[in-house]
Amino acid sequence: MVCSYCAVIIRGLFAFFEINSMDQSSVNSTKIKKTAKKSGIINWVNRWIYLYNVTFGLYMLDWWERCLFNLLLFFLLWSCYNGSVRVGSYLLSRYLLSST
């Protein structure tokens, strides 16, 4: 549900910027090309959201369970990144920079 909210928000942002950026002098073919390009991006985002939901089995969860899972996954990935940066900087300073 939350990921579908993200898709709705992205569609709304694209529609908002498309309406506000149009001139009266713009050609219909230009509008069609912009719309086709944006709909391609939206389709790509929707496809990846769908694949993420199906891969991790999130499609059968409620919206709050999906939020909880996404938060846990985010903090897990953040802690892995943070730990690897700290270990990398420690190894760099310990063995490569102070080898003299």
C-alpha positions, 0 to 999 in steps of 0.5 A: 500500500505504501509503495502504491502511494509512492507511485501515486505521488510520483504520478501526481508530481509528473502531472503537476510539473507537466501542467505548470511547464506547458506554454500556449505556444508548445506543439502537440507533438512535443506534449506527446513526446514528453508524456510518453517519456514520463509514462515510460519512467512511471511504468519503470518505477511501477515495475520495480515497486511491483517486483520488490513487493513480489520478491519479498512477499510484501503484497500480502501485508497490511500497510503498517506491516509493510512500513515496518518491514521497509524501516527494518530493511532500511536500518539494516542496510544503513548499519551495514553501510555505516559499519563498512565505512568505519572498518574501511576507514580504520583499515586505511588509517591503520595499515596504509597511511601509517605504514612509515 
